[in-house]
Protein backbone atom coordinates (compact mmCIF):
# COMPACT_ATOMS: atom_id res chain seq x y z
CA UNK A 1 0.00 0.00 0.00
CA UNK A 2 1.49 3.33 -1.04
CA UNK A 3 1.88 6.23 1.36
CA UNK A 4 -0.57 8.34 -0.67
CA UNK A 5 -3.21 5.60 -0.42
CA UNK A 6 -2.65 5.30 3.35
CA UNK A 7 -3.02 9.09 3.64
CA UNK A 8 -6.29 9.05 1.72
CA UNK A 9 -7.74 6.28 3.89
CA UNK A 10 -6.57 7.94 7.08
CA UNK A 11 -8.47 11.08 6.21
CA UNK A 12 -11.65 9.24 5.22
CA UNK A 13 -14.74 10.89 6.68
CA UNK A 14 -17.26 8.63 8.44
CA UNK A 15 -20.61 8.45 6.68
CA UNK A 16 -22.41 9.61 9.83
CA UNK A 17 -20.33 12.80 9.84
CA UNK A 18 -21.30 13.56 6.25
CA UNK A 19 -24.94 13.01 7.17
CA UNK A 20 -24.84 15.19 10.28
CA UNK A 21 -23.07 17.89 8.28
CA UNK A 22 -26.22 18.33 6.17
CA UNK A 23 -27.99 19.38 9.37
CA UNK A 24 -25.19 21.37 10.99
CA UNK A 25 -24.78 23.75 8.06
CA UNK A 26 -28.45 24.91 7.91
CA UNK A 27 -28.60 25.28 11.69
CA UNK A 28 -25.39 27.29 11.77
CA UNK A 29 -26.55 29.48 8.86
CA UNK A 30 -29.82 30.30 10.62
CA UNK A 31 -28.01 31.13 13.86
CA UNK A 32 -25.52 33.43 12.10
CA UNK A 33 -28.31 35.09 10.10
CA UNK A 34 -30.36 35.70 13.26
CA UNK A 35 -27.33 37.07 15.12
CA UNK A 36 -26.46 39.53 12.35
CA UNK A 37 -30.01 40.73 11.71
CA UNK A 38 -30.84 41.21 15.39
CA UNK A 39 -27.75 43.40 15.83
CA UNK A 40 -28.43 45.75 12.89
CA UNK A 41 -31.43 47.80 14.01
CA UNK A 42 -34.87 47.60 15.55
CA UNK A 43 -36.41 47.39 12.07
CA UNK A 44 -34.08 44.53 11.17
CA UNK A 45 -35.08 42.69 14.35
CA UNK A 46 -38.75 42.99 13.36
CA UNK A 47 -37.99 41.69 9.87
CA UNK A 48 -36.02 38.86 11.48
CA UNK A 49 -39.14 37.72 13.33
CA UNK A 50 -41.07 37.45 10.07
CA UNK A 51 -38.07 35.83 8.35
CA UNK A 52 -37.91 33.07 10.97
CA UNK A 53 -41.65 32.56 10.66
CA UNK A 54 -41.36 32.28 6.88
CA UNK A 55 -38.46 29.87 7.28
CA UNK A 56 -40.64 27.49 9.31
CA UNK A 57 -43.27 27.61 6.56
CA UNK A 58 -40.70 27.11 3.78
CA UNK A 59 -39.13 24.15 5.60
CA UNK A 60 -42.64 22.72 5.96
CA UNK A 61 -43.11 23.16 2.21
CA UNK A 62 -39.83 21.40 1.53
CA UNK A 63 -40.85 18.47 3.72
CA UNK A 64 -43.53 17.66 1.16
CA UNK A 65 -42.48 19.30 -2.12
CA UNK A 66 -38.78 18.48 -1.80
CA UNK A 67 -39.37 14.81 -1.05
CA UNK A 68 -42.33 14.19 -3.38
CA UNK A 69 -41.61 16.54 -6.29
CA UNK A 70 -45.29 17.56 -6.26
CA UNK A 71 -45.77 21.32 -6.19
CA UNK A 72 -48.32 22.39 -3.58
CA UNK A 73 -50.02 25.79 -3.59
CA UNK A 74 -52.21 24.91 -0.63
CA UNK A 75 -49.86 24.72 2.35
CA UNK A 76 -50.77 28.22 3.46
CA UNK A 77 -54.16 26.69 4.33
CA UNK A 78 -52.44 24.76 7.14
CA UNK A 79 -50.58 27.93 8.12
CA UNK A 80 -53.94 29.70 8.39
CA UNK A 81 -55.38 26.89 10.51
CA UNK A 82 -52.36 27.03 12.80
CA UNK A 83 -52.65 30.79 13.18
CA UNK A 84 -56.40 30.48 13.84
CA UNK A 85 -55.83 27.79 16.48
CA UNK A 86 -53.14 29.77 18.29
CA UNK A 87 -55.31 32.91 18.25
CA UNK A 88 -58.56 31.35 19.44
CA UNK A 89 -56.90 29.40 22.23
CA UNK A 90 -54.75 32.21 23.67
CA UNK A 91 -56.90 35.34 23.34
CA UNK A 92 -58.57 36.26 26.61
CA UNK A 93 -62.18 34.97 26.94
CA UNK A 94 -63.26 38.50 27.87
CA UNK A 95 -61.84 39.86 24.60
CA UNK A 96 -63.42 37.02 22.60
CA UNK A 97 -66.82 37.72 24.15
CA UNK A 98 -66.76 41.29 22.87
CA UNK A 99 -65.06 40.79 19.49
CA UNK A 100 -66.28 37.29 18.52
CA UNK A 101 -69.71 36.83 20.10
CA UNK A 102 -70.73 34.00 17.75
CA UNK A 103 -67.96 31.56 18.77
CA UNK A 104 -68.73 28.03 19.84
CA UNK A 105 -68.91 28.03 23.67
CA UNK A 106 -65.86 25.79 24.10
CA UNK A 107 -63.80 28.19 21.93
CA UNK A 108 -65.17 31.28 23.65
CA UNK A 109 -64.10 29.97 27.06
CA UNK A 110 -60.78 28.41 26.00
CA UNK A 111 -57.66 29.95 27.50
CA UNK A 112 -54.46 27.97 27.08
CA UNK A 113 -50.79 28.78 27.45
CA UNK A 114 -49.02 29.54 24.13
CA UNK A 115 -46.89 26.39 24.14
CA UNK A 116 -49.92 24.11 24.49
CA UNK A 117 -51.72 26.13 21.82
CA UNK A 118 -48.66 25.74 19.58
CA UNK A 119 -48.77 21.96 19.91
CA UNK A 120 -52.51 21.95 19.18
CA UNK A 121 -51.89 24.15 16.12
CA UNK A 122 -49.46 21.53 14.84
CA UNK A 123 -52.05 18.84 15.53
CA UNK A 124 -54.79 20.74 13.67
CA UNK A 125 -52.52 21.34 10.68
CA UNK A 126 -51.46 17.70 10.59
CA UNK A 127 -55.02 16.35 10.84
CA UNK A 128 -56.26 18.73 8.12
CA UNK A 129 -53.40 17.61 5.87
CA UNK A 130 -54.08 13.95 6.61
CA UNK A 131 -57.79 14.20 5.80
CA UNK A 132 -57.31 16.24 2.63
CA UNK A 133 -54.33 14.13 1.61
CA UNK A 134 -56.46 11.04 1.01
CA UNK A 135 -58.07 12.88 -1.92
CA UNK A 136 -55.26 15.15 -3.10
CA UNK A 137 -52.27 12.80 -2.98
CA UNK A 138 -53.57 10.64 -5.81
CA UNK A 139 -53.04 13.54 -8.24
CA UNK A 140 -49.90 14.48 -10.15
CA UNK A 141 -48.51 17.51 -11.93
CA UNK A 142 -50.78 20.44 -12.73
CA UNK A 143 -53.84 18.67 -11.34
CA UNK A 144 -52.21 18.38 -7.91
CA UNK A 145 -51.19 22.05 -7.94
CA UNK A 146 -54.68 23.23 -8.85
CA UNK A 147 -56.32 20.94 -6.29
CA UNK A 148 -54.08 22.15 -3.45
CA UNK A 149 -54.78 25.75 -4.43
CA UNK A 150 -58.50 24.97 -4.29
CA UNK A 151 -57.96 23.63 -0.77
CA UNK A 152 -56.42 26.97 0.20
CA UNK A 153 -59.38 28.87 -1.21
CA UNK A 154 -61.86 26.66 0.67
CA UNK A 155 -60.06 27.14 3.99
CA UNK A 156 -59.78 30.91 3.55
CA UNK A 157 -63.48 31.21 2.70
CA UNK A 158 -64.51 29.12 5.71
CA UNK A 159 -62.33 31.15 8.06
CA UNK A 160 -63.68 34.37 6.55
CA UNK A 161 -67.39 33.68 6.91
CA UNK A 162 -67.79 31.07 9.69
CA UNK A 163 -68.41 33.27 12.72
CA UNK A 164 -68.70 30.18 14.94
CA UNK A 165 -64.93 29.71 14.65
CA UNK A 166 -63.78 33.30 14.28
CA UNK A 167 -64.75 36.95 13.99
CA UNK A 168 -67.45 38.35 11.74
CA UNK A 169 -66.77 38.43 8.01
CA UNK A 170 -63.83 40.65 7.08
CA UNK A 171 -62.80 41.37 10.66
CA UNK A 172 -59.57 40.43 12.43
CA UNK A 173 -58.64 38.50 15.54
CA UNK A 174 -56.89 40.89 17.91
CA UNK A 175 -55.61 40.75 21.48
CA UNK A 176 -53.22 37.85 20.80
CA UNK A 177 -50.71 37.79 23.69
CA UNK A 178 -47.01 37.76 22.75
CA UNK A 179 -45.17 34.85 24.32
CA UNK A 180 -42.21 34.15 22.01
CA UNK A 181 -39.36 36.64 21.75
CA UNK A 182 -36.68 36.46 19.05
CA UNK A 183 -34.73 33.83 20.96
CA UNK A 184 -37.86 31.74 21.30
CA UNK A 185 -38.60 32.10 17.58
CA UNK A 186 -35.04 31.11 16.75
CA UNK A 187 -35.28 28.02 18.95
CA UNK A 188 -38.59 26.97 17.37
CA UNK A 189 -37.12 27.46 13.89
CA UNK A 190 -34.12 25.28 14.71
CA UNK A 191 -36.39 22.58 16.15
CA UNK A 192 -38.54 22.57 13.00
CA UNK A 193 -35.41 22.24 10.83
CA UNK A 194 -34.25 19.27 12.93
CA UNK A 195 -37.67 17.60 12.65
CA UNK A 196 -37.77 18.10 8.86
CA UNK A 197 -34.20 16.79 8.53
CA UNK A 198 -35.03 13.75 10.67
CA UNK A 199 -38.09 13.00 8.55
CA UNK A 200 -35.95 13.25 5.43
CA UNK A 201 -33.80 10.42 6.78
CA UNK A 202 -36.76 8.05 7.29
CA UNK A 203 -37.52 5.13 5.01
CA UNK A 204 -40.81 6.71 3.95
CA UNK A 205 -39.07 9.88 2.78
CA UNK A 206 -36.44 7.88 0.88
CA UNK A 207 -39.14 5.86 -0.85
CA UNK A 208 -40.95 9.08 -1.71
CA UNK A 209 -37.82 10.59 -3.23
CA UNK A 210 -37.46 7.45 -5.34
CA UNK A 211 -40.97 7.96 -6.66
CA UNK A 212 -40.13 11.61 -7.33
CA UNK A 213 -37.64 10.54 -9.96
CA UNK A 214 -40.09 8.26 -11.77
CA UNK A 215 -43.64 8.22 -10.47
CA UNK A 216 -44.71 5.54 -12.99
CA UNK A 217 -41.88 3.10 -12.35
CA UNK A 218 -41.97 3.41 -8.54
CA UNK A 219 -45.17 1.34 -8.03
CA UNK A 220 -43.67 -1.43 -10.13
CA UNK A 221 -40.82 -1.54 -7.61
CA UNK A 222 -43.22 -1.94 -4.70
CA UNK A 223 -43.40 1.71 -3.65
CA UNK A 224 -46.86 2.80 -2.45
CA UNK A 225 -46.56 6.36 -3.73
CA UNK A 226 -49.92 7.57 -2.41
CA UNK A 227 -49.27 6.34 1.12
CA UNK A 228 -45.83 7.92 1.36
CA UNK A 229 -47.17 11.18 -0.06
CA UNK A 230 -49.90 11.24 2.59
CA UNK A 231 -47.31 10.70 5.32
CA UNK A 232 -45.14 13.55 4.03
CA UNK A 233 -48.19 15.77 3.51
CA UNK A 234 -49.29 15.15 7.11
CA UNK A 235 -45.87 15.91 8.60
CA UNK A 236 -45.60 18.96 6.37
CA UNK A 237 -49.07 20.15 7.40
CA UNK A 238 -48.16 19.84 11.08
CA UNK A 239 -44.99 21.90 10.59
CA UNK A 240 -46.99 24.47 8.60
CA UNK A 241 -49.42 24.64 11.53
CA UNK A 242 -46.47 25.50 13.77
CA UNK A 243 -45.50 28.21 11.28
CA UNK A 244 -49.02 29.63 11.42
CA UNK A 245 -49.02 29.68 15.22
CA UNK A 246 -45.68 31.48 15.25
CA UNK A 247 -46.93 33.90 12.60
CA UNK A 248 -49.95 34.77 14.76
CA UNK A 249 -47.62 35.46 17.68
CA UNK A 250 -45.34 37.59 15.52
CA UNK A 251 -48.03 39.61 13.74
CA UNK A 252 -50.42 39.96 16.73
CA UNK A 253 -53.37 40.44 14.33
CA UNK A 254 -54.85 37.58 12.29
CA UNK A 255 -57.26 37.90 9.37
CA UNK A 256 -58.24 35.24 6.83
CA UNK A 257 -57.37 37.48 3.87
CA UNK A 258 -53.72 37.53 4.98
CA UNK A 259 -53.32 33.91 3.91
CA UNK A 260 -53.64 34.36 0.18
CA UNK A 261 -51.58 34.64 -2.97
CA UNK A 262 -48.93 37.01 -1.59
CA UNK A 263 -48.05 34.66 1.24
CA UNK A 264 -48.15 31.65 -1.08
CA UNK A 265 -45.95 33.29 -3.72
CA UNK A 266 -43.38 34.55 -1.20
CA UNK A 267 -42.82 31.20 0.48
CA UNK A 268 -42.74 29.21 -2.76
CA UNK A 269 -40.30 31.76 -4.21
CA UNK A 270 -38.01 31.24 -1.23
CA UNK A 271 -38.07 27.48 -1.76
CA UNK A 272 -37.56 27.65 -5.53
CA UNK A 273 -34.77 30.22 -5.35
CA UNK A 274 -32.84 28.21 -2.78
CA UNK A 275 -33.42 24.85 -4.46
CA UNK A 276 -36.64 22.98 -3.76
CA UNK A 277 -35.10 19.51 -3.53
CA UNK A 278 -32.87 20.17 -0.51
CA UNK A 279 -33.39 21.33 3.07
CA UNK A 280 -30.30 23.48 2.69
CA UNK A 281 -31.96 25.13 -0.30
CA UNK A 282 -35.10 25.88 1.71
CA UNK A 283 -33.05 27.52 4.47
CA UNK A 284 -30.69 29.40 2.15
CA UNK A 285 -33.50 30.62 -0.10
CA UNK A 286 -35.34 32.06 2.89
CA UNK A 287 -32.21 33.81 4.15
CA UNK A 288 -31.46 35.31 0.74
CA UNK A 289 -35.01 36.57 0.12
CA UNK A 290 -35.42 37.84 3.69
CA UNK A 291 -32.15 39.76 3.42
CA UNK A 292 -33.09 41.16 0.02
CA UNK A 293 -36.56 42.10 1.25
CA UNK A 294 -35.15 43.87 4.28
CA UNK A 295 -32.77 46.03 2.28
CA UNK A 296 -35.44 46.87 -0.30
CA UNK A 297 -37.61 47.93 2.65
CA UNK A 298 -34.80 50.15 3.87
CA UNK A 299 -34.59 51.71 0.40
CA UNK A 300 -38.35 52.31 0.42
CA UNK A 301 -37.82 54.43 3.53
CA UNK A 302 -34.87 56.18 1.87
CA UNK A 303 -31.15 56.08 2.66
CA UNK A 304 -28.62 58.87 2.34
CA UNK A 305 -25.58 58.19 0.17
CA UNK A 306 -23.02 60.94 -0.46
CA UNK A 307 -25.54 63.65 0.34
CA UNK A 308 -28.24 62.13 -1.87
CA UNK A 309 -31.36 60.37 -0.60
CA UNK A 310 -31.88 57.13 -2.51
CA UNK A 311 -35.39 55.67 -2.47
CA UNK A 312 -37.45 53.12 -4.37
CA UNK A 313 -41.24 53.18 -4.80
CA UNK A 314 -43.39 51.69 -2.05
CA UNK A 315 -44.39 48.10 -2.75
CA UNK A 316 -41.12 47.29 -4.51
CA UNK A 317 -40.44 44.24 -2.35
CA UNK A 318 -42.62 41.78 -4.27
CA UNK A 319 -41.45 43.20 -7.60
CA UNK A 320 -37.80 42.74 -6.67
CA UNK A 321 -38.42 39.23 -5.29
CA UNK A 322 -40.30 38.27 -8.47
CA UNK A 323 -37.53 39.65 -10.69
CA UNK A 324 -34.89 37.83 -8.66
CA UNK A 325 -36.87 34.60 -8.89
CA UNK A 326 -37.11 34.93 -12.68
CA UNK A 327 -33.37 35.56 -12.90
CA UNK A 328 -32.59 32.48 -10.80
CA UNK A 329 -34.96 30.30 -12.84
CA UNK A 330 -33.32 31.47 -16.08
CA UNK A 331 -29.70 31.28 -14.95
CA UNK A 332 -29.94 28.38 -12.50
CA UNK A 333 -33.25 26.49 -12.79
CA UNK A 334 -32.40 24.12 -9.93
CA UNK A 335 -31.90 27.00 -7.49
CA UNK A 336 -28.87 28.44 -5.72
CA UNK A 337 -27.91 25.11 -4.15
CA UNK A 338 -28.72 23.10 -7.24
CA UNK A 339 -31.13 21.06 -5.12
CA UNK A 340 -28.21 19.51 -3.21
CA UNK A 341 -27.62 19.37 0.52
CA UNK A 342 -24.58 20.98 2.11
CA UNK A 343 -21.47 18.93 1.37
CA UNK A 344 -18.41 18.24 3.51
CA UNK A 345 -15.78 20.79 2.35
CA UNK A 346 -12.68 18.90 3.50
CA UNK A 347 -13.33 15.54 1.90
CA UNK A 348 -10.01 13.98 0.99
CA UNK A 349 -9.32 13.69 -2.69
CA UNK A 350 -8.45 10.25 -4.03
CA UNK A 351 -4.81 10.59 -5.19
CA UNK A 352 -5.47 7.94 -7.85
CA UNK A 353 -8.43 9.83 -9.37
CA UNK A 354 -8.00 11.72 -12.61
CA UNK A 355 -6.94 15.33 -12.24
Residue pairs with C-beta under 8 A, 6 or more apart in sequence:
4 351
4 352
5 351
5 352
7 348
7 351
8 348
8 349
8 350
8 351
11 348
12 348
13 344
13 346
13 347
13 348
17 344
18 343
18 344
18 347
19 201
21 342
21 343
21 344
22 197
22 279
22 280
22 341
22 342
23 193
23 194
23 197
24 342
25 280
25 342
26 193
26 197
26 279
26 280
26 283
26 284
26 342
27 190
27 193
27 194
29 283
29 284
29 287
30 52
30 55
30 186
30 189
30 190
30 193
30 283
30 287
31 186
31 190
33 51
33 287
33 290
33 291
34 48
34 52
34 182
34 186
37 44
37 45
37 47
37 48
37 51
37 290
37 291
37 294
38 44
38 45
38 48
38 182
43 294
43 297
43 298
44 294
45 182
47 290
47 293
47 294
47 297
48 182
48 290
49 182
49 185
49 250
50 250
50 251
50 290
51 286
51 287
51 290
51 294
52 182
52 185
52 186
52 188
52 189
52 246
53 185
53 243
53 246
53 247
53 250
54 243
54 266
54 267
54 270
54 286
54 290
55 189
55 193
55 282
55 283
55 286
55 287
55 290
56 188
56 189
56 192
56 239
56 242
56 243
56 246
57 75
57 76
57 79
57 240
57 243
57 244
57 247
57 267
58 267
58 270
58 271
58 274
58 282
58 283
58 285
58 286
59 192
59 193
59 196
59 239
59 279
59 282
59 283
60 75
60 78
60 192
60 196
60 236
60 237
60 239
60 240
60 242
60 243
61 72
61 75
61 236
61 240
61 267
61 268
61 271
61 282
62 196
62 271
62 276
62 278
62 279
62 281
62 282
63 196
63 199
63 200
63 232
63 235
63 236
63 239
64 70
64 72
64 75
64 229
64 232
64 233
64 235
64 236
65 71
65 72
65 271
65 276
66 200
66 271
66 276
66 277
66 278
66 279
66 281
66 282
67 200
67 205
67 208
67 209
67 212
67 232
68 208
68 211
68 212
68 228
68 229
68 232
68 233
69 211
69 212
69 213
69 215
69 277
70 139
70 140
70 141
70 144
70 145
70 229
71 144
71 145
71 268
72 144
72 145
72 148
72 233
73 145
73 146
73 148
73 149
73 152
73 264
73 268
74 132
74 136
74 147
74 148
74 149
74 150
74 151
74 152
75 148
75 152
75 236
75 237
75 240
75 264
75 267
76 152
76 240
76 259
76 260
76 263
76 264
76 267
77 128
77 151
77 152
77 154
77 155
77 156
77 259
78 125
78 128
78 129
78 236
78 237
78 238
78 240
78 241
78 244
79 125
79 240
79 241
79 243
79 244
79 247
79 259
79 263
80 155
80 156
80 159
80 244
80 256
80 259
81 121
81 124
81 125
81 128
81 155
81 241
81 244
82 121
82 122
82 124
82 125
82 240
82 241
82 242
82 243
82 244
82 245
82 247
82 248
83 121
83 244
83 245
83 247
83 248
83 254
83 259
84 159
84 165
84 166
84 173
84 244
84 248
84 254
85 117
85 120
85 121
85 124
85 241
85 244
85 245
86 114
86 117
86 118
86 121
86 176
86 244
86 245
86 248
86 249
87 173
87 176
87 248
87 254
88 96
88 103
88 107
88 110
88 165
88 166
88 173
89 107
89 110
89 111
89 112
89 116
89 117
89 120
90 111
90 112
90 113
90 114
90 117
90 176
90 177
90 179
91 173
91 174
91 175
91 176
91 177
92 111
92 175
92 177
93 108
93 109
93 110
93 111
95 174
95 175
96 103
96 107
96 108
97 108
99 167
99 171
99 173
99 174
99 175
100 108
100 163
100 166
100 167
100 168
100 173
102 163
102 164
102 168
103 163
103 164
103 165
103 166
104 164
104 165
107 165
112 120
113 179
114 177
114 179
114 180
114 249
115 179
117 245
118 188
118 242
118 245
118 246
121 241
121 242
121 244
121 245
122 238
122 239
122 241
122 242
122 245
123 238
123 241
124 241
125 237
125 238
125 239
125 240
125 241
125 242
125 244
126 234
126 235
126 237
126 238
126 241
127 237
128 155
128 237
128 241
129 233
129 234
129 236
129 237
129 238
129 240
130 230
130 233
130 234
130 237
132 151
132 233
133 229
133 230
133 233
133 234
133 237
134 230
135 147
136 144
136 147
136 148
136 151
136 233
137 226
137 229
137 230
137 233
138 226
139 147
140 215
149 264
152 259
152 260
152 264
155 259
156 256
156 257
156 259
156 260
157 256
158 165
159 165
159 166
159 256
159 259
160 169
160 170
160 256
160 257
161 169
163 169
166 173
166 256
167 173
170 255
170 257
171 255
172 253
172 254
172 255
173 248
173 253
173 254
173 255
174 252
174 253
176 248
176 249
176 252
176 253
176 254
178 249
178 252
179 249
180 188
180 246
180 249
180 250
185 246
185 250
188 242
188 246
192 239
192 242
192 243
193 279
193 283
195 235
195 239
196 239
196 279
197 279
199 205
199 232
199 235
200 279
204 228
204 231
204 232
205 228
205 232
207 218
207 223
207 224
207 228
208 225
208 228
208 229
208 231
208 232
210 218
210 221
210 223
211 218
211 219
211 223
211 225
211 228
215 225
218 225
219 225
248 254
251 258
262 318
265 318
265 322
266 289
266 318
266 321
269 285
269 289
269 321
269 322
269 325
270 282
270 285
270 286
270 288
270 289
270 290
271 281
271 282
271 285
272 285
272 325
272 328
272 329
272 335
273 285
273 288
273 289
273 324
273 325
273 328
273 335
273 336
274 280
274 281
274 282
274 283
274 284
274 285
274 286
274 288
274 335
274 336
274 337
275 281
275 282
275 284
275 285
275 334
275 335
275 336
275 337
275 338
275 339
275 340
276 282
276 335
276 339
277 334
277 335
277 339
277 340
278 337
278 339
278 340
278 341
279 341
280 337
280 340
280 341
280 342
281 335
281 336
281 337
281 339
281 340
284 336
284 337
285 335
285 336
288 336
289 321
289 324
292 320
292 321
292 324
293 317
293 320
293 321
296 312
296 316
296 317
296 320
297 317
299 310
299 311
299 312
299 316
300 311
300 312
300 313
300 314
300 316
300 317
301 311
302 309
302 310
302 311
303 309
303 310
303 311
304 310
328 335
328 336
332 338
